Amino acid sequence: MSEPVVAQKSPIKQELEAGQSYFWCSCGYSEKQPYCNGAHKEHGMAPMKVDSDKDQTVFFCGCKQTKTPPYCDGTHNSL
């Protein structure tokens, strides 16, 4: 399994809708950040499914190094 690459060194603000599912890119190779586009298949990784139970604003990790996936924990500040 490959290690994720840094897609960007900042969080990615997203508006999620209640009752919707989202697939967060965990590998960093997707061109549709922060969402999966299938690029992980070449790197032995998988996206993370996020089910939103309410309308909400979230900050997804852009560096892919977070200890609290899929959400930003500030790790990008030390890269």
C-alpha positions, 0 to 999 in steps of 0.5 A: 500500500502506498503512502498518501501524497499531500494534495494541499497544505490547508483544509478544504471547506465543504457544505454537506447536505443531510442524508447524503454520502460523500467519498473523501479522497484519502490518497491525495491523487484525486483531481476532484479534491477533496472527493475521490475520482478513483485515482486510488486504485493505482496506489492500493488505497481506498476513499473514506465514506462520509454520511452526513446526518444533517446540513453542515459545514466541515473542513476536510483534510487536504494534506491527507496526514490528519490523525482524525480522517477525514477531518483536518486536525491542523497537521498541515501546519507542521509539514 
